[in-house]
Amino acid sequence: MAEDHQEKAAEVEYELAEMEHDADGLGDKIHEAQADWERKQADPAVPGADDEAHRGEEEGPPPEADPPGSP
């Protein structure tokens, strides 16, 4: 019975190590994507990446989003 617990503990520790490794890899990908996005925002040759496209978002949906006849 103690052997079953030891086997299960070893299995869970292995799974934990795999999850930690995957989390580290995901964190790296997130940082790479953020750095890539910041490079694109700084490059005027990349359409749609500048901050000007996001101005006015707080004002609500664009007028064309309102159905005809709505107030």
ABEGO torsion letter per residue (X at the ends): XAAAAAAAAAAAAAAAAAAAAAAAAAAAAAAAAAAAAAAAAABAABBGABAAAABGAAAEBBAAABBBGBX
